[in-house]
Amino acid sequence: MDEPRKRAGRGRAPAPAGRTGRPRQAEVARLAGVSQATVSLVLAGKKQGIAISDETRQKVLDAAAELGYVPDPAARRLAAARNGLLGVFSFTATFPTDVQHSYYPFLVGVEQEAAAQGYDLVLFTGSSTGGAGATGPHALHRARLADGCLFLGRHAPVDELRRLVDDGFPVVHLGRRDEPEGLAWVGADYVSASTEVVHRLVTLGHRRIVLVREDDDAPASTDRERGFLEGLKSEGLPGGADAVFRRADPERALGPQQLRQWVAQGVTAVVAEETDSGAAWRALSVAVRDAGLNCPRDISLAVLGSPPPDLADVPQPTGFDIPRAQLGAAAVRLLATLVAGEDAPDPLVACTFRPGASTGPPPGALPDGA
């Protein structure tokens, strides 16, 4: 798994010898071998609803004593003024109510962890003012009703997020973001997971593989493309522009003609990225059907993530499962740490490879080692 990025201004190096400043919770966490969120909970004396063993609590207390850690009274006064609410802001046009919606498992993890941390939730939806595509100077201002806010969505108003970050308002984005600088985030390790999918295809005997992705620069898309290309490179296969097909309607429509052209050029496997709408996988599935190709006999298909629920079993696709509930819980833990006035890393959570019925050996070939 890739090493999580370190934010500018958030040093992780051990405290220098002979330091005169106050020890921080991050140093206590390193010495105790636990997460910073765990340190915060133990030192705050929270027990109800928190699954922390007596042994872990003692490790934290011993580490705090060894370092001479004492709570910052200013931070405690600030925490005491909080209202015990965490916000959840969705940039989708409508807040997902369908349990099959891709955001639903995230929200399950968010709700469960918020309850464990002793917080109530306030939900802000993209269907009201300040939602998807918001650009006004106060588009996200209502998020300040909570002590801190968790944001979900592929596309978010960067300028408005920057205002919150610059003001010191605790913000966590669920999903990696490169901007604004200083924005905390929790994300899945799409790079390693995408590389693994390529490796599995190569093991089956595939040597020409194409990625279908959306024509934008969302971090989730760029991470998947990066992992895909790194997978090709590590296997000694051709990459570059010819290996990546960006969907842009109507300039580059993905249809049966394109599929037949790829097959004629020796492409034996095509992978598509997962998005909120599932558009790339839908377009690929329709193109294969309209081209009269059989999957996986004529061409293998894989999805970098999971397909839309209505296409999950026709056939069950090869790909990887995103630990959505775990990501939601991790985001809440990070947000709670920031609300408490502590610094915290931006974790990456590993995905799990999912075998499926949509891949097999290329026509006329056998898997490596057969």
Secondary structure as a PSIPRED ss2 file (coil, helix, strand):
# PSIPRED VFORMAT (PSIPRED V4.0)

   1 M C   1.000  0.000  0.000
   2 D C   1.000  0.000  0.000
   3 E C   1.000  0.000  0.000
   4 P C   1.000  0.000  0.000
   5 R C   1.000  0.000  0.000
   6 K C   1.000  0.000  0.000
   7 R C   1.000  0.000  0.000
   8 A C   1.000  0.000  0.000
   9 G C   1.000  0.000  0.000
  10 R C   1.000  0.000  0.000
  11 G C   1.000  0.000  0.000
  12 R C   1.000  0.000  0.000
  13 A C   1.000  0.000  0.000
  14 P C   1.000  0.000  0.000
  15 A C   1.000  0.000  0.000
  16 P C   1.000  0.000  0.000
  17 A C   1.000  0.000  0.000
  18 G C   1.000  0.000  0.000
  19 R C   1.000  0.000  0.000
  20 T C   1.000  0.000  0.000
  21 G C   1.000  0.000  0.000
  22 R C   1.000  0.000  0.000
  23 P C   1.000  0.000  0.000
  24 R C   1.000  0.000  0.000
  25 Q H   0.000  1.000  0.000
  26 A H   0.000  1.000  0.000
  27 E H   0.000  1.000  0.000
  28 V H   0.000  1.000  0.000
  29 A H   0.000  1.000  0.000
  30 R H   0.000  1.000  0.000
  31 L H   0.000  1.000  0.000
  32 A H   0.000  1.000  0.000
  33 G C   1.000  0.000  0.000
  34 V C   1.000  0.000  0.000
  35 S C   1.000  0.000  0.000
  36 Q H   0.000  1.000  0.000
  37 A H   0.000  1.000  0.000
  38 T H   0.000  1.000  0.000
  39 V H   0.000  1.000  0.000
  40 S H   0.000  1.000  0.000
  41 L H   0.000  1.000  0.000
  42 V H   0.000  1.000  0.000
  43 L H   0.000  1.000  0.000
  44 A C   1.000  0.000  0.000
  45 G C   1.000  0.000  0.000
  46 K C   1.000  0.000  0.000
  47 K C   1.000  0.000  0.000
  48 Q C   1.000  0.000  0.000
  49 G C   1.000  0.000  0.000
  50 I C   1.000  0.000  0.000
  51 A C   1.000  0.000  0.000
  52 I C   1.000  0.000  0.000
  53 S C   1.000  0.000  0.000
  54 D H   0.000  1.000  0.000
  55 E H   0.000  1.000  0.000
  56 T H   0.000  1.000  0.000
  57 R H   0.000  1.000  0.000
  58 Q H   0.000  1.000  0.000
  59 K H   0.000  1.000  0.000
  60 V H   0.000  1.000  0.000
  61 L H   0.000  1.000  0.000
  62 D H   0.000  1.000  0.000
  63 A H   0.000  1.000  0.000
  64 A H   0.000  1.000  0.000
  65 A H   0.000  1.000  0.000
  66 E H   0.000  1.000  0.000
  67 L H   0.000  1.000  0.000
  68 G C   1.000  0.000  0.000
  69 Y C   1.000  0.000  0.000
  70 V C   1.000  0.000  0.000
  71 P C   1.000  0.000  0.000
  72 D C   1.000  0.000  0.000
  73 P H   0.000  1.000  0.000
  74 A H   0.000  1.000  0.000
  75 A H   0.000  1.000  0.000
  76 R H   0.000  1.000  0.000
  77 R H   0.000  1.000  0.000
  78 L H   0.000  1.000  0.000
  79 A H   0.000  1.000  0.000
  80 A H   0.000  1.000  0.000
  81 A C   1.000  0.000  0.000
  82 R C   1.000  0.000  0.000
  83 N C   1.000  0.000  0.000
  84 G C   1.000  0.000  0.000
  85 L E   0.000  0.000  1.000
  86 L E   0.000  0.000  1.000
  87 G E   0.000  0.000  1.000
  88 V E   0.000  0.000  1.000
  89 F E   0.000  0.000  1.000
  90 S E   0.000  0.000  1.000
  91 F C   1.000  0.000  0.000
  92 T C   1.000  0.000  0.000
  93 A C   1.000  0.000  0.000
  94 T C   1.000  0.000  0.000
  95 F C   1.000  0.000  0.000
  96 P C   1.000  0.000  0.000
  97 T C   1.000  0.000  0.000
  98 D C   1.000  0.000  0.000
  99 V C   1.000  0.000  0.000
 100 Q C   1.000  0.000  0.000
 101 H C   1.000  0.000  0.000
 102 S C   1.000  0.000  0.000
 103 Y C   1.000  0.000  0.000
 104 Y H   0.000  1.000  0.000
 105 P H   0.000  1.000  0.000
 106 F H   0.000  1.000  0.000
 107 L H   0.000  1.000  0.000
 108 V H   0.000  1.000  0.000
 109 G H   0.000  1.000  0.000
 110 V H   0.000  1.000  0.000
 111 E H   0.000  1.000  0.000
 112 Q H   0.000  1.000  0.000
 113 E H   0.000  1.000  0.000
 114 A H   0.000  1.000  0.000
 115 A H   0.000  1.000  0.000
 116 A H   0.000  1.000  0.000
 117 Q H   0.000  1.000  0.000
 118 G C   1.000  0.000  0.000
 119 Y C   1.000  0.000  0.000
 120 D E   0.000  0.000  1.000
 121 L E   0.000  0.000  1.000
 122 V E   0.000  0.000  1.000
 123 L E   0.000  0.000  1.000
 124 F E   0.000  0.000  1.000
 125 T C   1.000  0.000  0.000
 126 G C   1.000  0.000  0.000
 127 S C   1.000  0.000  0.000
 128 S C   1.000  0.000  0.000
 129 T C   1.000  0.000  0.000
 130 G C   1.000  0.000  0.000
 131 G C   1.000  0.000  0.000
 132 A C   1.000  0.000  0.000
 133 G C   1.000  0.000  0.000
 134 A C   1.000  0.000  0.000
 135 T C   1.000  0.000  0.000
 136 G C   1.000  0.000  0.000
 137 P C   1.000  0.000  0.000
 138 H C   1.000  0.000  0.000
 139 A C   1.000  0.000  0.000
 140 L C   1.000  0.000  0.000
 141 H H   0.000  1.000  0.000
 142 R H   0.000  1.000  0.000
 143 A H   0.000  1.000  0.000
 144 R H   0.000  1.000  0.000
 145 L H   0.000  1.000  0.000
 146 A C   1.000  0.000  0.000
 147 D C   1.000  0.000  0.000
 148 G E   0.000  0.000  1.000
 149 C E   0.000  0.000  1.000
 150 L E   0.000  0.000  1.000
 151 F E   0.000  0.000  1.000
 152 L E   0.000  0.000  1.000
 153 G C   1.000  0.000  0.000
 154 R C   1.000  0.000  0.000
 155 H C   1.000  0.000  0.000
 156 A C   1.000  0.000  0.000
 157 P C   1.000  0.000  0.000
 158 V H   0.000  1.000  0.000
 159 D H   0.000  1.000  0.000
 160 E H   0.000  1.000  0.000
 161 L H   0.000  1.000  0.000
 162 R H   0.000  1.000  0.000
 163 R H   0.000  1.000  0.000
 164 L H   0.000  1.000  0.000
 165 V H   0.000  1.000  0.000
 166 D H   0.000  1.000  0.000
 167 D C   1.000  0.000  0.000
 168 G C   1.000  0.000  0.000
 169 F C   1.000  0.000  0.000
 170 P C   1.000  0.000  0.000
 171 V E   0.000  0.000  1.000
 172 V E   0.000  0.000  1.000
 173 H E   0.000  0.000  1.000
 174 L E   0.000  0.000  1.000
 175 G C   1.000  0.000  0.000
 176 R C   1.000  0.000  0.000
 177 R C   1.000  0.000  0.000
 178 D C   1.000  0.000  0.000
 179 E C   1.000  0.000  0.000
 180 P C   1.000  0.000  0.000
 181 E C   1.000  0.000  0.000
 182 G C   1.000  0.000  0.000
 183 L C   1.000  0.000  0.000
 184 A E   0.000  0.000  1.000
 185 W E   0.000  0.000  1.000
 186 V E   0.000  0.000  1.000
 187 G E   0.000  0.000  1.000
 188 A E   0.000  0.000  1.000
 189 D C   1.000  0.000  0.000
 190 Y H   0.000  1.000  0.000
 191 V H   0.000  1.000  0.000
 192 S H   0.000  1.000  0.000
 193 A H   0.000  1.000  0.000
 194 S H   0.000  1.000  0.000
 195 T H   0.000  1.000  0.000
 196 E H   0.000  1.000  0.000
 197 V H   0.000  1.000  0.000
 198 V H   0.000  1.000  0.000
 199 H H   0.000  1.000  0.000
 200 R H   0.000  1.000  0.000
 201 L H   0.000  1.000  0.000
 202 V H   0.000  1.000  0.000
 203 T H   0.000  1.000  0.000
 204 L H   0.000  1.000  0.000
 205 G C   1.000  0.000  0.000
 206 H C   1.000  0.000  0.000
 207 R C   1.000  0.000  0.000
 208 R C   1.000  0.000  0.000
 209 I E   0.000  0.000  1.000
 210 V E   0.000  0.000  1.000
 211 L E   0.000  0.000  1.000
 212 V E   0.000  0.000  1.000
 213 R E   0.000  0.000  1.000
 214 E E   0.000  0.000  1.000
 215 D C   1.000  0.000  0.000
 216 D C   1.000  0.000  0.000
 217 D C   1.000  0.000  0.000
 218 A C   1.000  0.000  0.000
 219 P H   0.000  1.000  0.000
 220 A H   0.000  1.000  0.000
 221 S H   0.000  1.000  0.000
 222 T H   0.000  1.000  0.000
 223 D H   0.000  1.000  0.000
 224 R H   0.000  1.000  0.000
 225 E H   0.000  1.000  0.000
 226 R H   0.000  1.000  0.000
 227 G H   0.000  1.000  0.000
 228 F H   0.000  1.000  0.000
 229 L H   0.000  1.000  0.000
 230 E H   0.000  1.000  0.000
 231 G H   0.000  1.000  0.000
 232 L H   0.000  1.000  0.000
 233 K H   0.000  1.000  0.000
 234 S H   0.000  1.000  0.000
 235 E C   1.000  0.000  0.000
 236 G C   1.000  0.000  0.000
 237 L C   1.000  0.000  0.000
 238 P C   1.000  0.000  0.000
 239 G C   1.000  0.000  0.000
 240 G C   1.000  0.000  0.000
 241 A H   0.000  1.000  0.000
 242 D H   0.000  1.000  0.000
 243 A H   0.000  1.000  0.000
 244 V E   0.000  0.000  1.000
 245 F E   0.000  0.000  1.000
 246 R E   0.000  0.000  1.000
 247 R E   0.000  0.000  1.000
 248 A E   0.000  0.000  1.000
 249 D C   1.000  0.000  0.000
 250 P C   1.000  0.000  0.000
 251 E C   1.000  0.000  0.000
 252 R E   0.000  0.000  1.000
 253 A C   1.000  0.000  0.000
 254 L C   1.000  0.000  0.000
 255 G C   1.000  0.000  0.000
 256 P H   0.000  1.000  0.000
 257 Q H   0.000  1.000  0.000
 258 Q H   0.000  1.000  0.000
 259 L H   0.000  1.000  0.000
 260 R H   0.000  1.000  0.000
 261 Q H   0.000  1.000  0.000
 262 W H   0.000  1.000  0.000
 263 V H   0.000  1.000  0.000
 264 A H   0.000  1.000  0.000
 265 Q C   1.000  0.000  0.000
 266 G C   1.000  0.000  0.000
 267 V C   1.000  0.000  0.000
 268 T C   1.000  0.000  0.000
 269 A E   0.000  0.000  1.000
 270 V E   0.000  0.000  1.000
 271 V E   0.000  0.000  1.000
 272 A E   0.000  0.000  1.000
 273 E E   0.000  0.000  1.000
 274 E C   1.000  0.000  0.000
 275 T C   1.000  0.000  0.000
 276 D C   1.000  0.000  0.000
 277 S C   1.000  0.000  0.000
 278 G C   1.000  0.000  0.000
 279 A H   0.000  1.000  0.000
 280 A H   0.000  1.000  0.000
 281 W H   0.000  1.000  0.000
 282 R H   0.000  1.000  0.000
 283 A H   0.000  1.000  0.000
 284 L H   0.000  1.000  0.000
 285 S H   0.000  1.000  0.000
 286 V H   0.000  1.000  0.000
 287 A H   0.000  1.000  0.000
 288 V H   0.000  1.000  0.000
 289 R H   0.000  1.000  0.000
 290 D H   0.000  1.000  0.000
 291 A C   1.000  0.000  0.000
 292 G C   1.000  0.000  0.000
 293 L C   1.000  0.000  0.000
 294 N C   1.000  0.000  0.000
 295 C C   1.000  0.000  0.000
 296 P C   1.000  0.000  0.000
 297 R C   1.000  0.000  0.000
 298 D C   1.000  0.000  0.000
 299 I C   1.000  0.000  0.000
 300 S E   0.000  0.000  1.000
 301 L E   0.000  0.000  1.000
 302 A E   0.000  0.000  1.000
 303 V E   0.000  0.000  1.000
 304 L E   0.000  0.000  1.000
 305 G C   1.000  0.000  0.000
 306 S C   1.000  0.000  0.000
 307 P C   1.000  0.000  0.000
 308 P C   1.000  0.000  0.000
 309 P H   0.000  1.000  0.000
 310 D H   0.000  1.000  0.000
 311 L H   0.000  1.000  0.000
 312 A C   1.000  0.000  0.000
 313 D C   1.000  0.000  0.000
 314 V C   1.000  0.000  0.000
 315 P C   1.000  0.000  0.000
 316 Q C   1.000  0.000  0.000
 317 P C   1.000  0.000  0.000
 318 T E   0.000  0.000  1.000
 319 G E   0.000  0.000  1.000
 320 F E   0.000  0.000  1.000
 321 D E   0.000  0.000  1.000
 322 I C   1.000  0.000  0.000
 323 P C   1.000  0.000  0.000
 324 R H   0.000  1.000  0.000
 325 A H   0.000  1.000  0.000
 326 Q H   0.000  1.000  0.000
 327 L H   0.000  1.000  0.000
 328 G H   0.000  1.000  0.000
 329 A H   0.000  1.000  0.000
 330 A H   0.000  1.000  0.000
 331 A H   0.000  1.000  0.000
 332 V H   0.000  1.000  0.000
 333 R H   0.000  1.000  0.000
 334 L H   0.000  1.000  0.000
 335 L H   0.000  1.000  0.000
 336 A H   0.000  1.000  0.000
 337 T H   0.000  1.000  0.000
 338 L H   0.000  1.000  0.000
 339 V H   0.000  1.000  0.000
 340 A C   1.000  0.000  0.000
 341 G C   1.000  0.000  0.000
 342 E C   1.000  0.000  0.000
 343 D C   1.000  0.000  0.000
 344 A C   1.000  0.000  0.000
 345 P C   1.000  0.000  0.000
 346 D C   1.000  0.000  0.000
 347 P C   1.000  0.000  0.000
 348 L E   0.000  0.000  1.000
 349 V E   0.000  0.000  1.000
 350 A C   1.000  0.000  0.000
 351 C C   1.000  0.000  0.000
 352 T E   0.000  0.000  1.000
 353 F E   0.000  0.000  1.000
 354 R E   0.000  0.000  1.000
 355 P C   1.000  0.000  0.000
 356 G C   1.000  0.000  0.000
 357 A C   1.000  0.000  0.000
 358 S C   1.000  0.000  0.000
 359 T C   1.000  0.000  0.000
 360 G C   1.000  0.000  0.000
 361 P C   1.000  0.000  0.000
 362 P C   1.000  0.000  0.000
 363 P C   1.000  0.000  0.000
 364 G C   1.000  0.000  0.000
 365 A C   1.000  0.000  0.000
 366 L C   1.000  0.000  0.000
 367 P C   1.000  0.000  0.000
 368 D C   1.000  0.000  0.000
 369 G C   1.000  0.000  0.000
 370 A C   1.000  0.000  0.000
